[in-house]
Amino acid sequence: MSDNDGQQFDRLPATAAERTVEGRASREEVIDYFEDRFGIPPETFADYTFWEKGAGKIWIYAGEASTPLGIEAIGMTCLRTRQEHWKPTTDFVQRFGQFATDCVIELEREQARAFAAGEDQNLEWWDGDWGYLIAAHELAGDLEPLGIGLYVHGELRSMVPKGRQRDI
């Protein structure tokens, strides 16, 4: 196994068997996670490549590029993997959350406002999984993803980054 170079982008290996950096997720593992946790169909990612820069910061890119890449950014961050529980990013959820069928918590108007403002709230009525959820709200007849939340012990914690929190 080789060492992770946190200053460059490396394309994720297709499978765990092709892994050359210990601890690095594979494309298959990332896609399986999004399908198993959120019900996002694997074909959603057919035209995308996945990259790691740093330790466990996964990026998604609509296209192909050579690897490794010594650039600052490619595509958008989508997932943090080198921690106990993988965590999708707000950007990813707002772009791909529309394809999710599982672990989506639909918030009423005031709950959605509180979530967007970064407030934690007691939501004892949720009877789905604990952990990271996609918080969504109905707008103009469509369920729109707002961001990622962490649901534990009857509380939904907004994971909307401070710089992106809004009073709406």
C-alpha positions as a Markdown table, in Angstrom:
| # | Residue | x | y | z |
|---|---|---|---|---|
| 1 | Met | 0.0 | 0.0 | 0.0 |
| 2 | Ser | 1.2 | 3.5 | -0.8 |
| 3 | Asp | 0.7 | 6.6 | 1.3 |
| 4 | Asn | -2.1 | 9.2 | 0.8 |
| 5 | Asp | -0.8 | 12.5 | -0.6 |
| 6 | Gly | -3.2 | 15.0 | 0.8 |
| 7 | Gln | -2.0 | 17.7 | -1.7 |
| 8 | Gln | -3.3 | 16.0 | -4.8 |
| 9 | Phe | -6.4 | 14.5 | -6.2 |
| 10 | Asp | -6.4 | 10.7 | -6.7 |
| 11 | Arg | -9.2 | 9.0 | -8.5 |
| 12 | Leu | -11.0 | 6.4 | -6.3 |
| 13 | Pro | -10.3 | 2.8 | -7.3 |
| 14 | Ala | -13.2 | 1.0 | -8.9 |
| 15 | Thr | -13.3 | -1.7 | -6.2 |
| 16 | Ala | -11.7 | -2.4 | -2.8 |
| 17 | Ala | -9.5 | -5.1 | -4.5 |
| 18 | Glu | -7.9 | -2.3 | -6.6 |
| 19 | Arg | -7.2 | -0.1 | -3.6 |
| 20 | Thr | -3.6 | 1.1 | -3.4 |
| 21 | Val | -3.9 | 3.5 | -0.4 |
| 22 | Glu | -5.1 | 2.0 | 2.9 |
| 23 | Gly | -8.4 | 3.5 | 4.1 |
| 24 | Arg | -9.3 | 5.0 | 0.8 |
| 25 | Ala | -12.9 | 4.3 | -0.3 |
| 26 | Ser | -13.6 | 2.7 | -3.6 |
| 27 | Arg | -16.1 | 4.0 | -6.2 |
| 28 | Glu | -18.1 | 0.9 | -5.6 |
| 29 | Glu | -18.2 | 1.5 | -1.8 |
| 30 | Val | -19.3 | 5.2 | -2.3 |
| 31 | Ile | -22.1 | 4.3 | -4.8 |
| 32 | Asp | -23.2 | 1.4 | -2.5 |
| 33 | Tyr | -23.4 | 3.8 | 0.4 |
| 34 | Phe | -25.5 | 6.3 | -1.5 |
| 35 | Glu | -27.8 | 3.5 | -2.6 |
| 36 | Asp | -28.0 | 1.6 | 0.7 |
| 37 | Arg | -28.5 | 4.7 | 2.9 |
| 38 | Phe | -30.5 | 7.0 | 0.7 |
| 39 | Gly | -31.9 | 4.8 | -2.1 |
| 40 | Ile | -30.1 | 6.9 | -4.8 |
| 41 | Pro | -29.9 | 4.6 | -7.9 |
| 42 | Pro | -26.3 | 3.7 | -8.9 |
| 43 | Glu | -27.0 | 4.7 | -12.5 |
| 44 | Thr | -27.3 | 8.3 | -11.2 |
| 45 | Phe | -23.5 | 8.3 | -11.1 |
| 46 | Ala | -22.7 | 6.7 | -14.4 |
| 47 | Asp | -21.2 | 9.9 | -15.9 |
| 48 | Tyr | -19.3 | 10.9 | -12.7 |
| 49 | Thr | -15.9 | 10.1 | -11.3 |
| 50 | Phe | -15.0 | 10.2 | -7.7 |
| 51 | Trp | -11.8 | 11.6 | -6.2 |
| 52 | Glu | -10.1 | 11.9 | -2.8 |
| 53 | Lys | -8.0 | 14.8 | -1.7 |
| 54 | Gly | -6.8 | 14.9 | 1.9 |
| 55 | Ala | -7.9 | 12.1 | 4.2 |
| 56 | Gly | -11.4 | 11.0 | 3.3 |
| 57 | Lys | -12.7 | 14.1 | 1.5 |
| 58 | Ile | -14.4 | 12.7 | -1.5 |
| 59 | Trp | -15.2 | 14.8 | -4.6 |
| 60 | Ile | -17.5 | 14.1 | -7.4 |
| 61 | Tyr | -16.7 | 15.3 | -11.0 |
| 62 | Ala | -18.9 | 15.1 | -14.1 |
| 63 | Gly | -16.3 | 13.8 | -16.5 |
| 64 | Glu | -12.9 | 12.1 | -16.8 |
| 65 | Ala | -9.4 | 13.4 | -15.9 |
| 66 | Ser | -5.9 | 11.8 | -15.5 |
| 67 | Thr | -4.8 | 10.8 | -12.0 |
| 68 | Pro | -3.1 | 12.1 | -9.9 |
| 69 | Leu | -4.1 | 15.8 | -10.2 |
| 70 | Gly | -2.2 | 18.6 | -8.5 |
| 71 | Ile | -5.0 | 21.2 | -8.6 |
| 72 | Glu | -7.1 | 22.9 | -5.9 |
| 73 | Ala | -10.5 | 21.6 | -6.8 |
| 74 | Ile | -12.3 | 19.3 | -9.2 |
| 75 | Gly | -16.1 | 19.1 | -9.2 |
| 76 | Met | -17.6 | 19.4 | -5.7 |
| 77 | Thr | -17.1 | 17.7 | -2.4 |
| 78 | Cys | -19.7 | 15.0 | -1.8 |
| 79 | Leu | -18.7 | 12.9 | 1.2 |
| 80 | Arg | -16.4 | 12.6 | 4.2 |
| 81 | Thr | -15.3 | 8.9 | 4.6 |
| 82 | Arg | -12.4 | 8.6 | 7.1 |
| 83 | Gln | -14.5 | 8.8 | 10.2 |
| 84 | Glu | -16.8 | 6.4 | 12.0 |
| 85 | His | -19.9 | 7.4 | 10.0 |
| 86 | Trp | -19.7 | 8.6 | 6.5 |
| 87 | Lys | -21.2 | 12.1 | 6.0 |
| 88 | Pro | -22.6 | 13.5 | 2.8 |
| 89 | Thr | -22.0 | 17.3 | 2.2 |
| 90 | Thr | -24.7 | 19.9 | 1.9 |
| 91 | Asp | -23.7 | 20.6 | -1.7 |
| 92 | Phe | -24.1 | 16.9 | -2.6 |
| 93 | Val | -27.5 | 16.6 | -0.9 |
| 94 | Gln | -28.8 | 19.8 | -2.7 |
| 95 | Arg | -27.6 | 18.5 | -6.1 |
| 96 | Phe | -28.4 | 14.7 | -5.8 |
| 97 | Gly | -30.9 | 14.5 | -2.9 |
| 98 | Gln | -33.8 | 14.7 | -5.4 |
| 99 | Phe | -33.0 | 11.1 | -6.4 |
| 100 | Ala | -33.2 | 9.8 | -2.8 |
| 101 | Thr | -36.0 | 7.6 | -1.7 |
| 102 | Asp | -34.8 | 6.6 | 1.8 |
| 103 | Cys | -33.7 | 8.5 | 4.9 |
| 104 | Val | -35.4 | 11.7 | 3.7 |
| 105 | Ile | -37.2 | 13.7 | 6.5 |
| 106 | Glu | -39.9 | 16.0 | 5.2 |
| 107 | Leu | -40.0 | 19.2 | 7.2 |
| 108 | Glu | -43.0 | 21.5 | 7.5 |
| 109 | Arg | -42.5 | 25.2 | 6.8 |
| 110 | Glu | -41.4 | 26.3 | 10.2 |
| 111 | Gln | -39.2 | 23.3 | 10.7 |
| 112 | Ala | -37.6 | 23.9 | 7.3 |
| 113 | Arg | -36.9 | 27.5 | 8.3 |
| 114 | Ala | -35.3 | 26.4 | 11.6 |
| 115 | Phe | -33.2 | 23.9 | 9.7 |
| 116 | Ala | -31.9 | 26.4 | 7.2 |
| 117 | Ala | -31.0 | 28.7 | 10.0 |
| 118 | Gly | -28.8 | 26.0 | 11.5 |
| 119 | Glu | -31.1 | 25.3 | 14.5 |
| 120 | Asp | -31.4 | 21.9 | 16.1 |
| 121 | Gln | -35.0 | 20.8 | 16.8 |
| 122 | Asn | -36.9 | 18.0 | 18.6 |
| 123 | Leu | -38.7 | 15.8 | 16.1 |
| 124 | Glu | -40.0 | 12.9 | 18.1 |
| 125 | Trp | -42.4 | 11.9 | 15.3 |
| 126 | Trp | -39.7 | 10.6 | 13.0 |
| 127 | Asp | -39.8 | 6.8 | 13.0 |
| 128 | Gly | -37.1 | 6.2 | 10.4 |
| 129 | Asp | -33.3 | 5.6 | 10.8 |
| 130 | Trp | -31.1 | 7.5 | 13.1 |
| 131 | Gly | -27.9 | 9.0 | 11.7 |
| 132 | Tyr | -27.5 | 11.3 | 8.7 |
| 133 | Leu | -30.7 | 12.2 | 6.9 |
| 134 | Ile | -31.6 | 14.4 | 4.0 |
| 135 | Ala | -33.8 | 17.2 | 5.3 |
| 136 | Ala | -36.3 | 18.3 | 2.6 |
| 137 | His | -39.3 | 20.6 | 2.2 |
| 138 | Glu | -42.1 | 20.8 | -0.4 |
| 139 | Leu | -41.8 | 23.8 | -2.7 |
| 140 | Ala | -44.1 | 24.3 | -5.7 |
| 141 | Gly | -45.2 | 20.7 | -5.5 |
| 142 | Asp | -41.7 | 19.2 | -5.4 |
| 143 | Leu | -39.9 | 17.9 | -2.4 |
| 144 | Glu | -36.6 | 19.9 | -2.4 |
| 145 | Pro | -33.6 | 18.8 | -0.4 |
| 146 | Leu | -32.3 | 21.5 | 2.0 |
| 147 | Gly | -29.3 | 19.8 | 3.4 |
| 148 | Ile | -27.9 | 17.1 | 5.6 |
| 149 | Gly | -29.0 | 16.6 | 9.2 |
| 150 | Leu | -28.0 | 14.3 | 12.0 |
| 151 | Tyr | -30.9 | 12.6 | 13.8 |
| 152 | Val | -30.2 | 11.2 | 17.2 |
| 153 | His | -32.4 | 10.6 | 20.3 |
| 154 | Gly | -35.4 | 12.5 | 18.8 |
| 155 | Glu | -33.4 | 15.5 | 17.8 |
| 156 | Leu | -32.6 | 16.7 | 14.2 |
| 157 | Arg | -29.3 | 18.6 | 14.2 |
| 158 | Ser | -28.8 | 20.8 | 11.2 |
| 159 | Met | -25.5 | 20.3 | 9.6 |
| 160 | Val | -25.9 | 23.3 | 7.3 |
| 161 | Pro | -22.5 | 25.1 | 7.4 |
| 162 | Lys | -22.5 | 28.4 | 9.3 |
| 163 | Gly | -21.6 | 30.4 | 6.2 |
| 164 | Arg | -24.6 | 28.9 | 4.4 |
| 165 | Gln | -27.2 | 29.2 | 7.1 |
| 166 | Arg | -30.1 | 31.5 | 6.3 |
| 167 | Asp | -33.1 | 33.1 | 7.9 |
| 168 | Ile | -35.9 | 32.4 | 5.4 |
